Amino acid sequence: MSNPSLANTLNHQVRLASRPVGLPTDANWQLTQETLAPPGPGGVLVKTLALSLDPAMRGWMNEGKSYIPPVGIGEVMRAGGVGVVVASDSPAFEIGSHVAGGLGVQAYCHIPAEQLRKSGLSRIDLRLGTLTQWLNVLGMPGMTAYFGLLQVGHPQPGQTVVVSGAAGAVGQTVGQLARIKGCRVVGIAGGQAKCDWVVKELGFDACIDYKAGQVKEGLRELCPKGVDVYFDNVGGDILDTVLTRITRGARIVICGAISQYNATSAVQGPKNYLSLLVNRARMEGMVVFDYADRYPQAIAELAGYLKDGRMISREDVVAGGVQAFPATLLKLFSGENFGKLVLKVADE
């Protein structure tokens, strides 16, 4: 190993032991450890510093056809993360460089040469943003917001954009970006504190507290001319309600449906979909990986907004290492997290 200090170091990992029914439980996970192997010819060894915890993880645990193969039973749980290269036989990644990519829920990620491209490992520049911002606005959530809003939602200045999960990882960037592009922005979030934050700190024009049960009334009051773009992160009843308020030619971006991810019965689709017909509107799904070759473009623009203060990036960082992953993941589904949920794995 090119870093002798790592000899006999144990790698702690979280593996998928069984497929969850409903919310994941401790029984669905197996905590394992193994001795680190050297990177091998052309390979890289990364020390994980922080992991991104995302609602999409729940879908990756399910068997069945999707936009990405499910995590296999016994495999290290899939996760995006940031880390530092601690051993390398690759000219592209010198020891000490900071990187982001598919590191998995483990203390160290061993990436052989043939898997480097598939892992999406890339250098990150901490002059553009902090480590946790590289998991938020400059990471997968930010890329999702950027391409989902601009390439699928096509917002125009003066139009009304509504985003659910407004205080979450994707929602916070969607709303701020829509505001920067000259739109009127209405968020939907859970709890008064989150609603106050997206209005006072992020600059949304308004925010509806869905926990107060006033979504229908709030949309009628706050979107009197209707909804031109709806960025959906939750699905379910909220999607159905927004469908009753869309304008002619409206665009609905289907990014996620966190309200349905732990359903033990059939997923509930939109009951009011005929509104798409009446309003000549469209509903389109988006998966961020489709835009991977354009990430540098989005990162450059969003980093500029962070630097000039037009955009902020809030992360909810939980310490505890990889063993804290099973409990921390559940915060996503209870709405406990405030901002992008990040698991701190280690110090540099």
KEZATOR-623270 format. One record per residue (C-alpha): x negated, y negated, z negated. Coordinates in steps of 0.05 Angstrom, whole numbers, plus 5000, padded with zeros to 4 digits. Example, Ala and Ser with C-alpha at 12.3 -4.5 7.8 and 13.67 -1.06 7.14 Angstrom:
REM residues 2
+------+------+------+
:   c1 :   c2 :   c3 :
+------+------+------+
: 4754 : 5090 : 4844 :
: 4727 : 5021 : 4857 :
+------+------+------+
//
This chain:
REM residues 348
+------+------+------+
:   c1 :   c2 :   c3 :
+------+------+------+
: 5000 : 5000 : 5000 :
: 4973 : 4932 : 5019 :
: 4990 : 4906 : 4950 :
: 4956 : 4950 : 4897 :
: 4994 : 4917 : 4840 :
: 5057 : 4953 : 4865 :
: 5029 : 5023 : 4856 :
: 5075 : 5067 : 4814 :
: 5129 : 5012 : 4814 :
: 5200 : 5038 : 4810 :
: 5254 : 5013 : 4857 :
: 5322 : 5009 : 4823 :
: 5381 : 5018 : 4870 :
: 5458 : 5020 : 4871 :
: 5487 : 5073 : 4916 :
: 5558 : 5087 : 4938 :
: 5579 : 5150 : 4901 :
: 5651 : 5155 : 4926 :
: 5701 : 5114 : 4965 :
: 5744 : 5069 : 4921 :
: 5820 : 5071 : 4920 :
: 5842 : 5001 : 4901 :
: 5790 : 4962 : 4861 :
: 5721 : 4993 : 4857 :
: 5704 : 5025 : 4789 :
: 5640 : 5048 : 4757 :
: 5655 : 5118 : 4782 :
: 5645 : 5094 : 4854 :
: 5572 : 5076 : 4840 :
: 5508 : 5113 : 4825 :
: 5447 : 5077 : 4797 :
: 5383 : 5109 : 4821 :
: 5308 : 5097 : 4819 :
: 5250 : 5119 : 4862 :
: 5177 : 5104 : 4868 :
: 5160 : 5051 : 4921 :
: 5129 : 5076 : 4985 :
: 5079 : 5035 : 5025 :
: 5107 : 4996 : 5084 :
: 5075 : 5040 : 5136 :
: 5050 : 5019 : 5205 :
: 5086 : 4955 : 5226 :
: 5132 : 4958 : 5164 :
: 5148 : 4908 : 5109 :
: 5164 : 4913 : 5035 :
: 5208 : 4858 : 5007 :
: 5221 : 4842 : 4934 :
: 5294 : 4823 : 4927 :
: 5305 : 4757 : 4891 :
: 5380 : 4747 : 4900 :
: 5438 : 4782 : 4934 :
: 5500 : 4755 : 4968 :
: 5565 : 4784 : 4941 :
: 5620 : 4779 : 4993 :
: 5693 : 4802 : 5000 :
: 5672 : 4839 : 5064 :
: 5635 : 4889 : 5020 :
: 5701 : 4920 : 5000 :
: 5716 : 4937 : 5073 :
: 5647 : 4966 : 5083 :
: 5663 : 5019 : 5029 :
: 5722 : 5046 : 5067 :
: 5719 : 5104 : 5116 :
: 5745 : 5088 : 5185 :
: 5731 : 5049 : 5248 :
: 5713 : 4976 : 5238 :
: 5666 : 4923 : 5266 :
: 5609 : 4956 : 5228 :
: 5599 : 5029 : 5206 :
: 5620 : 5043 : 5134 :
: 5567 : 5051 : 5080 :
: 5554 : 5126 : 5075 :
: 5564 : 5165 : 5011 :
: 5497 : 5166 : 4975 :
: 5470 : 5107 : 5014 :
: 5445 : 5042 : 4981 :
: 5502 : 4993 : 4982 :
: 5497 : 4944 : 5040 :
: 5484 : 4872 : 5021 :
: 5452 : 4810 : 5049 :
: 5397 : 4780 : 5007 :
: 5337 : 4735 : 5001 :
: 5269 : 4757 : 4978 :
: 5194 : 4751 : 4983 :
: 5148 : 4796 : 5024 :
: 5102 : 4834 : 4975 :
: 5069 : 4882 : 5024 :
: 5065 : 4880 : 5099 :
: 5035 : 4913 : 5160 :
: 5074 : 4868 : 5207 :
: 5042 : 4806 : 5238 :
: 5110 : 4771 : 5236 :
: 5115 : 4774 : 5160 :
: 5055 : 4756 : 5117 :
: 5054 : 4770 : 5042 :
: 5086 : 4713 : 5003 :
: 5134 : 4691 : 5058 :
: 5207 : 4683 : 5040 :
: 5257 : 4722 : 5081 :
: 5331 : 4736 : 5087 :
: 5366 : 4797 : 5116 :
: 5402 : 4862 : 5100 :
: 5363 : 4881 : 5038 :
: 5416 : 4924 : 5004 :
: 5432 : 4927 : 4929 :
: 5362 : 4946 : 4907 :
: 5302 : 4914 : 4873 :
: 5257 : 4925 : 4933 :
: 5273 : 4936 : 5006 :
: 5226 : 4981 : 5046 :
: 5235 : 4966 : 5121 :
: 5198 : 5011 : 5170 :
: 5176 : 4980 : 5236 :
: 5233 : 5013 : 5276 :
: 5286 : 4983 : 5229 :
: 5260 : 4912 : 5225 :
: 5304 : 4886 : 5281 :
: 5366 : 4922 : 5256 :
: 5356 : 4894 : 5186 :
: 5360 : 4823 : 5214 :
: 5300 : 4804 : 5171 :
: 5279 : 4732 : 5186 :
: 5235 : 4680 : 5155 :
: 5270 : 4625 : 5116 :
: 5245 : 4554 : 5105 :
: 5256 : 4531 : 5033 :
: 5246 : 4459 : 5057 :
: 5315 : 4464 : 5089 :
: 5351 : 4492 : 5028 :
: 5343 : 4530 : 4963 :
: 5342 : 4606 : 4960 :
: 5415 : 4608 : 4940 :
: 5435 : 4558 : 4994 :
: 5404 : 4608 : 5043 :
: 5458 : 4656 : 5019 :
: 5513 : 4604 : 5025 :
: 5515 : 4545 : 5074 :
: 5452 : 4568 : 5110 :
: 5470 : 4642 : 5105 :
: 5525 : 4688 : 5128 :
: 5582 : 4647 : 5096 :
: 5558 : 4583 : 5130 :
: 5550 : 4618 : 5196 :
: 5620 : 4647 : 5190 :
: 5649 : 4578 : 5175 :
: 5611 : 4544 : 5230 :
: 5627 : 4591 : 5287 :
: 5696 : 4609 : 5262 :
: 5718 : 4537 : 5258 :
: 5683 : 4508 : 5318 :
: 5684 : 4566 : 5368 :
: 5751 : 4597 : 5349 :
: 5789 : 4541 : 5315 :
: 5768 : 4485 : 5363 :
: 5787 : 4428 : 5316 :
: 5797 : 4360 : 5347 :
: 5788 : 4293 : 5311 :
: 5852 : 4272 : 5276 :
: 5881 : 4342 : 5273 :
: 5902 : 4376 : 5209 :
: 5859 : 4436 : 5186 :
: 5883 : 4481 : 5130 :
: 5835 : 4530 : 5097 :
: 5851 : 4583 : 5045 :
: 5799 : 4605 : 4995 :
: 5778 : 4533 : 4998 :
: 5731 : 4536 : 4938 :
: 5699 : 4601 : 4960 :
: 5636 : 4612 : 5000 :
: 5665 : 4605 : 5070 :
: 5722 : 4558 : 5053 :
: 5678 : 4504 : 5022 :
: 5637 : 4498 : 5086 :
: 5697 : 4502 : 5133 :
: 5730 : 4444 : 5098 :
: 5669 : 4400 : 5095 :
: 5652 : 4414 : 5168 :
: 5723 : 4399 : 5190 :
: 5719 : 4333 : 5152 :
: 5652 : 4316 : 5185 :
: 5684 : 4330 : 5253 :
: 5739 : 4279 : 5240 :
: 5796 : 4324 : 5218 :
: 5845 : 4317 : 5161 :
: 5832 : 4375 : 5113 :
: 5879 : 4410 : 5065 :
: 5853 : 4467 : 5022 :
: 5888 : 4523 : 4986 :
: 5854 : 4548 : 4923 :
: 5869 : 4582 : 4857 :
: 5873 : 4536 : 4796 :
: 5872 : 4462 : 4784 :
: 5797 : 4459 : 4771 :
: 5781 : 4488 : 4839 :
: 5831 : 4442 : 4873 :
: 5803 : 4381 : 4839 :
: 5733 : 4401 : 4859 :
: 5747 : 4409 : 4933 :
: 5782 : 4341 : 4935 :
: 5735 : 4301 : 4891 :
: 5668 : 4333 : 4907 :
: 5677 : 4363 : 4977 :
: 5720 : 4307 : 5005 :
: 5781 : 4348 : 5025 :
: 5843 : 4303 : 5035 :
: 5885 : 4348 : 4990 :
: 5888 : 4417 : 4959 :
: 5945 : 4463 : 4941 :
: 5941 : 4507 : 4879 :
: 5970 : 4574 : 4901 :
: 5971 : 4599 : 4829 :
: 6024 : 4546 : 4815 :
: 6068 : 4579 : 4867 :
: 6078 : 4516 : 4908 :
: 6046 : 4534 : 4974 :
: 6108 : 4525 : 5017 :
: 6127 : 4459 : 4984 :
: 6054 : 4435 : 4985 :
: 6047 : 4448 : 5060 :
: 6112 : 4412 : 5075 :
: 6089 : 4351 : 5035 :
: 6016 : 4349 : 5054 :
: 6022 : 4371 : 5127 :
: 6085 : 4333 : 5150 :
: 6065 : 4338 : 5223 :
: 6046 : 4411 : 5217 :
: 5981 : 4452 : 5216 :
: 5937 : 4449 : 5278 :
: 5882 : 4497 : 5254 :
: 5889 : 4548 : 5199 :
: 5826 : 4582 : 5175 :
: 5850 : 4644 : 5138 :
: 5809 : 4679 : 5085 :
: 5865 : 4712 : 5046 :
: 5921 : 4740 : 5090 :
: 5985 : 4763 : 5057 :
: 6039 : 4715 : 5035 :
: 5997 : 4653 : 5045 :
: 5985 : 4669 : 5118 :
: 6060 : 4681 : 5126 :
: 6076 : 4614 : 5095 :
: 6027 : 4576 : 5138 :
: 6056 : 4608 : 5201 :
: 6121 : 4571 : 5186 :
: 6084 : 4504 : 5191 :
: 6040 : 4510 : 5253 :
: 6043 : 4461 : 5310 :
: 6049 : 4475 : 5384 :
: 5983 : 4502 : 5409 :
: 5957 : 4516 : 5338 :
: 5897 : 4561 : 5327 :
: 5894 : 4610 : 5270 :
: 5825 : 4638 : 5253 :
: 5828 : 4706 : 5220 :
: 5764 : 4710 : 5180 :
: 5786 : 4753 : 5121 :
: 5845 : 4778 : 5081 :
: 5821 : 4785 : 5009 :
: 5892 : 4793 : 4984 :
: 5896 : 4860 : 5022 :
: 5827 : 4890 : 5011 :
: 5845 : 4931 : 4949 :
: 5914 : 4950 : 4971 :
: 5931 : 5023 : 4957 :
: 5988 : 5024 : 5008 :
: 5990 : 4999 : 5080 :
: 5961 : 4930 : 5093 :
: 6016 : 4879 : 5100 :
: 6013 : 4842 : 5166 :
: 6045 : 4775 : 5183 :
: 6121 : 4776 : 5182 :
: 6127 : 4708 : 5214 :
: 6084 : 4723 : 5275 :
: 6139 : 4702 : 5323 :
: 6120 : 4631 : 5305 :
: 6060 : 4643 : 5350 :
: 6107 : 4654 : 5408 :
: 6152 : 4595 : 5393 :
: 6093 : 4548 : 5385 :
: 6050 : 4577 : 5441 :
: 5997 : 4586 : 5387 :
: 5943 : 4638 : 5380 :
: 5913 : 4679 : 5324 :
: 5843 : 4706 : 5334 :
: 5796 : 4747 : 5292 :
: 5723 : 4730 : 5284 :
: 5662 : 4769 : 5261 :
: 5600 : 4729 : 5246 :
: 5551 : 4780 : 5274 :
: 5576 : 4764 : 5345 :
: 5541 : 4697 : 5340 :
: 5474 : 4722 : 5313 :
: 5433 : 4695 : 5371 :
: 5460 : 4625 : 5356 :
: 5447 : 4623 : 5281 :
: 5387 : 4576 : 5289 :
: 5432 : 4524 : 5322 :
: 5481 : 4527 : 5264 :
: 5427 : 4527 : 5210 :
: 5394 : 4465 : 5240 :
: 5460 : 4426 : 5241 :
: 5483 : 4448 : 5172 :
: 5414 : 4436 : 5140 :
: 5419 : 4365 : 5167 :
: 5485 : 4355 : 5132 :
: 5457 : 4382 : 5067 :
: 5397 : 4336 : 5072 :
: 5437 : 4273 : 5087 :
: 5488 : 4288 : 5032 :
: 5548 : 4298 : 5078 :
: 5554 : 4370 : 5054 :
: 5542 : 4404 : 4988 :
: 5532 : 4477 : 4972 :
: 5558 : 4507 : 4908 :
: 5535 : 4575 : 4885 :
: 5560 : 4615 : 4825 :
: 5496 : 4652 : 4805 :
: 5502 : 4712 : 4758 :
: 5438 : 4740 : 4728 :
: 5428 : 4812 : 4709 :
: 5391 : 4850 : 4764 :
: 5418 : 4904 : 4809 :
: 5451 : 4941 : 4751 :
: 5498 : 4882 : 4742 :
: 5524 : 4890 : 4814 :
: 5586 : 4934 : 4800 :
: 5615 : 4887 : 4748 :
: 5596 : 4823 : 4784 :
: 5628 : 4845 : 4849 :
: 5696 : 4848 : 4815 :
: 5693 : 4773 : 4802 :
: 5709 : 4763 : 4875 :
: 5776 : 4798 : 4870 :
: 5798 : 4765 : 4805 :
: 5780 : 4696 : 4831 :
: 5732 : 4687 : 4772 :
: 5676 : 4660 : 4816 :
: 5672 : 4586 : 4829 :
: 5633 : 4576 : 4893 :
: 5591 : 4627 : 4930 :
: 5580 : 4688 : 4886 :
: 5506 : 4706 : 4881 :
: 5472 : 4760 : 4840 :
: 5403 : 4741 : 4816 :
: 5359 : 4802 : 4819 :
: 5290 : 4778 : 4799 :
: 5245 : 4718 : 4790 :
: 5188 : 4709 : 4840 :
+------+------+------+
//
